[in-house]
């Protein structure tokens, strides 16, 4: 997608409030990818992404910025936690797993796109198979009828959803379940090991039409797409568009973790280094060069500092941005300006039970004040604090709602907030004085 850095930031503003420095950094990194793609091949090979390291407390938008960025351009994206990996020689996940996960993500992304392209054709083939199975069921119930008229009526009913719960028997592919061959390793199915050496197994199953339709649609779509082309495109996307978000990078910083169970943490940094520098990782879809993957690392850095990472790793993250704790104004904007805000989500949820939920400006301001107070007097968990506050605030109405009641308007004002958040705010001010 050909977006300027300013346009990228504008799109991100719909989902993340504030943190302009971080948004600017990722927007430039994304635009540089587009710029690189327009250059001649010989120059393109010399230009590598400028990886980013984000510093800031939890819940201020580090992961969300990276995730939304990837979604914006439909780039393969994986989020991994640095603490889950162990140095080579220890039992546990090896760092190459993040690239294998990225390849898997790219494959699913490309496959979904290709299947969408053939969906109309696959749907027609699926309807034919389902109608034949339905015909068998209905013939047993009603006896013989003119085939064309009979199947035409069944197809019409199928499209209207009249037979969604009708149980039919069909022959479908028997897909083997993935197994974990090594602790912490990737889950692999027998089919992915032997590929085309084994003939596809089929078995008869009984299930409702609605469920059968999705299974058969998947089978028919798979027949119409080129598997090799999908793998090739997936590898290209992973290599050139992939984004790997490494969270909790501060937890493996040397000076922040001394001795004990953390002896391998510096080793993990050294294992991550060649992947970030550029190496080739073998995946089940083929080898992936990591030279042009964009890596975004993030951490709170309360105990350790960026300078505590090994110098070589620091050098591979030349762009460093700091994200700040959220203010009352930030919380107000999160509740009112973001796409699908929490207030909107709760209003939609409760509308199912005929409750018209409305928040006035005073209520929004008070919710923001409480959230800031709680973050200041207990653990600062950023915007995630709003989930706690909103659950407590609406607990009574969420519990009592339901049943066949007429639509009821509930106006949430400042007094309602104070009344229903007593349990959260009551003794909170004393906690800062307790040793």
Secondary structure, DSSP 8 states (H G I E B T S, - for coil): ----HHHHHHHHTTT--S-HHHHHHHHHHHHHHHHHHTS-HHHHTT-----EEEE--TTSSHHHHHHHHHHHHT--EEEEEGGGB--TTSSSB-TTHHHHHHHHHHHHHHHHHHHHHTHHHHHHHHHHHHHHHHHHHHHHHH----HHHHHHHHHHHHHHTTTTT-EEEEEEE-----EESSTTS-EE-HHHHHGGGS---EEEEEEEHHHHHHHHHHHHHHHHS-HHHHHHHHHHHHHHH-EEEEE-GGGG-TTTS-SGGGTTHHHHHHHHHHHHH--EEEETTEEEE-TT-EEEEEE--SSS-GGGS-HHHHHT--EEEE-----HHHHHHHHHTSTT-HHHHHHHHHHTTTEEEEE-HHHHHHHHHHHHHHHHHS---GGGHHHHHHHHHTHHHHHH--SS---EEEEE-HHHHHHHTHHHHTTHHHHTT--
